[in-house]
Amino acid sequence: MIWTAPGDDGTTGTAASYDIRVSTAPITDANFASTIPVKEHSPACSSGNQPIADRSASR
C-alpha cells in the first residue's frame, strides 16, 4: 500500500502517527475496535510517498 503523507495540519508538517487497520469487512465506527492493526509506521513529511508492506494487509 502506498499513499501520500498528509501534514499535521493539512498539507504541511508531519503527522504524529497513523492508525492503519485491516478487516475482511468495510471498516466503520461500529466495528473499528475489532479490526486488525497493521504494524506501527513512522509518518513521513507531508507530500512524501509512504509505502508499507505488511502480510496482515493481505488477509
Residue, then its C-alpha position, 0 to 999 in steps of 0.5 A: m500500500i502506498w499513499t501520500a503523507p498528509g501534514d499535521d495540519g493539512t498539507t504541511g508538517t508531519a503527522a504524529s502517527y497513523d492508525i492503519r487497520v485491516s478487516t475482511a469487512p468495510i471498516t466503520d465506527a461500529n466495528f473499528a475496535s475489532t479490526i486488525p492493526v497493521k504494524e506501527h509506521s513512522p509518518a513521513c513529511s507531508s507530500g512524501n510517498q509512504p509505502i508499507a508492506d505488511r502480510s496482515a494487509s493481505r488477509 
